[in-house]
Amino acid sequence: MAKKPAWTIEKERARRADAGGSVWLFGLHAVRDALANPGRKRRQLVLTRNAADKLGPEIAASGMEPRIADPRRFDAPLDPASVHQGAALEVEPLDWGSVSEVCAPREGAPVVLLLDRVTDPHNVGAVLRSAEVFGARAVIAPHRHSAPETGALAKTASGALERQPYLRVPNLANAIGALTEMGYAVIGLDGAAELTLDAAVAGLERQPLALVLGAEGPGMRELTTKLCHRLARIPAAGAFGSLNVSNAAAVALYAATRGRAK
């Protein structure tokens, strides 16, 4: 029987995660932070002896009993190409709550990110990592046509998946509407926009802010674009001005969070 390619295996795992099944996290950082997350429901832990020694305090605090695997025959159900570092943890997907619960402004002027059809788990993992660094309240994506929790996403996020709210909603337009009702200014990133990002965020330092990024290539959908209050571009020094979506998110968060009310 022919071996399935890695992308097929990852797609099948994403479908299972979407259906509410379990997720296998892998890698020392991802497993360590999932063990330390009190909100994470954990099922089983598979470790090599070396990984168990490195994760000793987290294992003890979690109360889990790991199954020790031979490093030459690491038998957790992972893609053989996964860089698991001898650590794999089966978990249930996180439930962060609703947009209205997580993104309610309360005090300060929060920033949230919305991703329109960004499906690559490595991109989303990198966005979550940047969102945590810059203090974003949440990353929001549509349930369909977005990356669910998978081991690849968690490993790229390097622990941020456990701490950074990632809300997958039935309808992105409704989520934008809810944010608007809560007083958020909504800025969509568009390479053809007249306003630069600095100009678009000027004067909004004390207002909640939502930044919307579309998929690489097609960008934001038409309805998403119409719901934005302003469109802005990240200025480029040369003729080639295209950034990977995760890099664009990091730049946008840096620009948007400078001098904001805390």
C-alpha positions as CSV (number, residue, x, y, z in Angstrom):
1,M,0.0,0.0,0.0
2,A,1.4,3.4,-1.0
3,K,2.3,5.7,1.9
4,K,0.0,8.8,2.2
5,P,1.7,12.1,1.6
6,A,2.2,14.4,4.6
7,W,-0.3,17.0,3.3
8,T,-3.0,14.3,3.1
9,I,-2.4,13.2,6.7
10,E,-2.5,16.8,8.0
11,K,-5.8,17.4,6.1
12,E,-7.3,14.3,7.6
13,R,-6.3,15.4,11.1
14,A,-7.7,18.9,10.5
15,R,-11.1,17.3,9.5
16,R,-11.1,15.3,12.7
17,A,-10.3,18.4,14.8
18,D,-13.1,20.2,13.0
19,A,-15.5,17.4,13.9
20,G,-14.7,17.9,17.6
21,G,-12.3,14.9,17.9
22,S,-9.0,14.8,19.7
23,V,-5.8,16.5,18.6
24,W,-2.3,15.2,18.9
25,L,0.2,17.9,19.9
26,F,3.9,17.2,19.5
27,G,7.3,18.8,20.3
28,L,8.7,19.7,23.7
29,H,7.4,23.4,23.7
30,A,3.9,22.5,22.6
31,V,3.5,19.6,25.0
32,R,5.1,21.5,28.0
33,D,2.7,24.4,27.6
34,A,-0.3,22.1,27.1
35,L,0.6,20.2,30.3
36,A,0.8,23.5,32.2
37,N,-2.6,24.8,30.8
38,P,-5.3,24.2,33.4
39,G,-8.0,24.8,30.7
40,R,-6.7,22.0,28.5
41,K,-8.4,18.6,28.7
42,R,-5.8,15.9,28.2
43,R,-6.2,12.3,27.3
44,Q,-2.8,10.5,27.0
45,L,0.8,11.4,27.0
46,V,3.5,9.5,25.0
47,L,7.2,10.3,25.8
48,T,10.6,8.9,25.3
49,R,12.6,8.6,28.5
50,N,14.8,11.6,27.5
51,A,11.7,13.8,26.9
52,A,10.1,12.6,30.2
53,D,13.2,13.7,32.0
54,K,13.0,17.2,30.4
55,L,9.3,17.6,31.2
56,G,9.5,16.2,34.7
57,P,8.0,19.2,36.6
58,E,5.2,19.7,34.1
59,I,4.3,16.0,34.2
60,A,4.2,16.0,38.0
61,A,2.0,19.1,38.1
62,S,-0.4,17.7,35.5
63,G,-0.9,14.4,37.3
64,M,-0.6,12.5,34.1
65,E,1.1,9.1,33.8
66,P,3.1,9.1,30.6
67,R,3.6,6.0,28.5
68,I,7.3,5.7,27.8
69,A,8.1,4.8,24.1
70,D,11.2,3.5,22.5
71,P,12.7,6.5,20.5
72,R,13.4,4.1,17.6
73,R,9.7,3.1,17.4
74,F,7.8,6.2,18.6
75,D,4.3,4.9,18.1
76,A,2.1,8.0,18.7
77,P,-0.2,8.5,15.7
78,L,1.8,11.3,14.1
79,D,3.1,12.0,10.6
80,P,6.5,10.2,10.4
81,A,8.0,13.5,9.3
82,S,6.9,15.3,12.4
83,V,9.7,16.7,14.5
84,H,8.2,15.4,17.8
85,Q,11.3,15.5,19.9
86,G,10.0,12.4,21.7
87,A,6.9,14.1,23.1
88,A,3.3,13.7,22.0
89,L,0.1,14.6,23.9
90,E,-3.5,13.8,22.9
91,V,-5.9,16.6,23.9
92,E,-9.3,18.0,23.2
93,P,-9.6,21.3,21.3
94,L,-9.7,24.4,23.5
95,D,-12.9,26.4,24.0
96,W,-12.1,30.0,24.6
97,G,-15.7,31.3,24.6
98,S,-17.6,33.7,22.3
99,V,-16.4,36.9,20.6
100,S,-18.6,39.0,22.9
101,E,-17.1,37.3,26.0
102,V,-13.4,37.4,25.0
103,C,-13.3,40.7,23.1
104,A,-15.5,42.9,25.3
105,P,-13.4,46.1,25.7
106,R,-13.7,46.5,29.5
107,E,-10.7,48.7,30.4
108,G,-8.1,49.9,27.9
109,A,-8.2,49.7,24.1
110,P,-7.7,46.1,23.0
111,V,-6.5,44.9,19.6
112,V,-7.8,41.8,17.9
113,L,-6.9,40.1,14.7
114,L,-9.3,38.6,12.1
115,L,-8.1,36.1,9.5
116,D,-10.2,35.7,6.4
117,R,-9.6,32.2,4.8
118,V,-6.1,31.7,6.1
119,T,-5.8,28.0,6.1
120,D,-2.1,27.1,6.4
121,P,-1.5,25.9,10.0
122,H,2.0,27.1,10.0
123,N,0.9,30.7,9.1
124,V,-1.8,30.6,11.8
125,G,0.6,29.3,14.3
126,A,3.0,32.1,13.6
127,V,0.2,34.6,13.8
128,L,-0.8,33.3,17.2
129,R,2.8,33.7,18.4
130,S,2.9,37.3,17.2
131,A,-0.5,38.0,18.7
132,E,0.7,36.9,22.1
133,V,3.9,39.0,21.8
134,F,2.0,42.1,21.0
135,G,-0.8,41.5,23.5
136,A,-3.7,41.0,21.1
137,R,-7.0,40.1,22.8
138,A,-7.8,37.4,20.3
139,V,-7.3,35.9,16.9
140,I,-10.6,35.3,15.1
141,A,-11.2,33.1,12.0
142,P,-14.2,31.5,10.3
143,H,-14.8,27.9,11.3
144,R,-14.8,26.9,7.6
145,H,-11.8,27.8,5.5
146,S,-9.4,28.3,8.4
147,A,-6.8,26.2,10.2
148,P,-8.1,24.2,13.1
149,E,-6.0,23.1,16.0
150,T,-3.4,20.5,14.8
151,G,0.0,19.4,16.0
152,A,1.6,21.4,13.2
153,L,-0.2,24.6,14.2
154,A,0.6,24.2,17.9
155,K,4.3,23.5,17.2
156,T,4.7,26.6,15.0
157,A,2.9,28.6,17.7
158,S,5.6,27.4,20.2
159,G,3.1,27.4,23.2
160,A,1.1,30.5,22.2
161,L,-1.9,28.2,21.3
162,E,-2.3,27.5,25.0
163,R,-2.4,31.2,26.0
164,Q,-3.6,33.2,23.0
165,P,-7.4,33.0,22.4
166,Y,-8.1,31.6,18.9
167,L,-11.8,31.9,18.2
168,R,-13.2,30.1,15.2
169,V,-16.6,31.5,14.5
170,P,-19.5,30.3,12.3
171,N,-19.6,33.6,10.3
172,L,-16.8,36.2,10.1
173,A,-19.1,39.0,8.9
174,N,-21.2,38.5,12.1
175,A,-18.1,38.6,14.2
176,I,-17.0,41.9,12.6
177,G,-20.5,43.2,13.2
178,A,-20.3,42.2,16.9
179,L,-16.9,44.0,17.2
180,T,-18.3,47.1,15.6
181,E,-21.2,47.2,18.1
182,M,-18.7,46.9,20.9
183,G,-16.9,50.1,19.6
184,Y,-14.1,48.6,17.6
185,A,-12.6,50.4,14.6
186,V,-12.1,47.8,11.9
187,I,-9.1,48.2,9.5
188,G,-8.6,45.8,6.7
189,L,-5.1,45.3,5.2
190,D,-5.1,45.7,1.4
191,G,-2.0,46.2,-0.7
192,A,-3.9,48.5,-3.0
193,A,-5.2,50.8,-0.3
194,E,-4.5,54.5,-0.4
195,L,-3.9,54.9,3.3
196,T,-0.8,53.6,4.9
197,L,-1.3,51.6,8.1
198,D,0.3,54.3,10.2
199,A,-2.1,56.8,8.8
200,A,-5.1,54.5,9.2
201,V,-4.4,53.9,13.0
202,A,-3.6,57.5,13.8
203,G,-6.1,58.9,16.2
204,L,-7.4,55.5,17.3
205,E,-5.0,55.0,20.2
206,R,-7.9,55.0,22.8
207,Q,-10.4,53.0,20.7
208,P,-10.6,49.2,20.4
209,L,-9.1,48.1,17.1
210,A,-9.7,45.1,14.9
211,L,-7.2,44.3,12.1
212,V,-8.4,42.1,9.3
213,L,-6.0,40.1,7.0
214,G,-7.0,38.0,4.0
215,A,-5.5,34.9,2.5
216,E,-2.3,35.3,0.5
217,G,-3.2,35.9,-3.2
218,P,-7.0,36.5,-3.1
219,G,-6.9,38.7,0.0
220,M,-10.1,39.5,1.9
221,R,-13.5,38.5,0.5
222,E,-15.7,41.2,-0.9
223,L,-18.1,41.3,2.0
224,T,-15.3,41.3,4.5
225,T,-13.8,44.3,2.7
226,K,-17.1,46.2,2.8
227,L,-17.4,45.7,6.5
228,C,-14.0,47.4,7.2
229,H,-14.2,51.0,8.3
230,R,-10.8,51.7,6.7
231,L,-8.5,49.9,4.3
232,A,-4.7,50.3,4.8
233,R,-1.5,49.0,3.3
234,I,1.9,48.2,4.7
235,P,4.2,50.5,2.7
236,A,7.0,48.8,0.8
237,A,10.4,50.3,0.0
238,G,10.6,48.7,-3.5
239,A,8.4,47.5,-6.3
240,F,7.9,44.1,-4.7
241,G,5.6,44.7,-1.7
242,S,4.1,41.4,-0.8
243,L,4.5,39.9,2.7
244,N,3.7,36.5,4.0
245,V,0.4,36.8,5.9
246,S,2.1,35.9,9.2
247,N,4.8,38.5,8.6
248,A,2.1,41.1,7.7
249,A,0.3,40.3,10.9
250,A,3.4,40.9,13.0
251,V,4.1,44.2,11.2
252,A,0.5,45.3,11.6
253,L,0.4,44.4,15.3
254,Y,3.6,46.4,15.9
255,A,2.2,49.4,14.1
256,A,-1.2,49.2,15.8
257,T,0.0,48.7,19.3
258,R,2.6,51.5,19.5
259,G,1.3,54.2,22.0
260,R,-2.0,52.5,22.6
261,A,-4.0,53.0,25.8
262,K,-3.4,50.0,28.1
